[in-house]
Amino acid sequence: MPVTIAQRLQNECLGSTGVVSIDSLLIRVGKFIKKGPIKTRLETVLGAMPHHVIRDLLEDTRFRIALDDFVPGRGRTVWLSCPAPGGRGSRCVVLKRRLGECPEAFAHYVIAHELAHAYLRNGPWGSIEDPEQAADTLASSWGFFRPTPSNISTPS
């Protein structure tokens, strides 16, 4: 049985800067994503991620999650961290509003896949060199598999 976000919020992990909790990540996310399906879906994914991944993301000031603010005819504004010395770039995950309307399994997969990219810094994972395959494999290790047309259900 999956662990609920409430159960995960009770668990804390120690980081080099002190106690880092999933709750602090949700508070940070809550500044950009208010109540609704996207936030609930994001909480589900965060609740399935290992503590060491959450800790790694929280300890990096370049990590953030933003909601796409696209307005037809006006475009969008997304602020990303500038590259740091050594080529370390942004770890910003931008979620589109459609993730609140699409099938839940697909939304969970996309969110997990994008968080996996942030964790992997858009690079390889183990012996998997391709960044897309690496993010897919890591997301599936958290329980979020790439949907296929046969396993995506549409809302009733």
Long-range contacts (C-beta under 8 A, 24 or more apart in sequence): 2-47, 2-48, 2-143, 3-47, 3-48, 4-47, 5-43, 5-44, 5-46, 5-47, 7-47, 8-46, 8-47, 11-51, 13-51, 13-52, 13-54, 13-55, 14-55, 15-55, 15-58, 15-59, 16-59, 17-59, 20-54, 20-55, 20-58, 20-59, 22-46, 22-47, 22-54, 24-58, 25-54, 25-57, 25-58, 28-58, 28-64, 28-65, 29-65, 32-64, 32-65, 32-66, 32-67, 33-65, 33-67, 33-95, 36-100, 37-99, 37-100, 37-101, 37-107, 38-67, 38-95, 38-97, 38-99, 38-100, 38-107, 41-99, 41-100, 41-104, 41-107, 41-108, 41-111, 42-95, 42-111, 44-108, 45-108, 45-111, 45-112, 45-115, 45-142, 45-144, 46-115, 48-112, 48-142, 48-143, 48-144, 49-112, 49-115, 49-142, 50-142, 53-115, 53-119, 56-119, 57-91, 57-115, 57-118, 57-119, 60-91, 62-88, 62-89, 62-90, 62-91, 62-92, 63-91, 63-92, 63-118, 64-91, 64-92, 64-93, 65-92, 65-93, 65-94, 65-95, 66-92, 66-93, 66-94, 66-95, 67-94, 67-95, 67-97, 68-94, 68-95, 68-96, 68-97, 70-96, 70-97, 88-121, 89-121, 91-118, 91-121, 92-118, 93-117, 93-118, 103-147, 103-152, 103-153, 103-154, 103-155, 104-155, 105-147, 105-151, 105-152, 105-153, 106-147, 106-152, 108-144, 109-139, 109-144, 109-145, 109-146, 109-147, 111-144, 112-139, 112-142, 112-144, 113-139, 113-144, 113-146, 115-139, 116-142
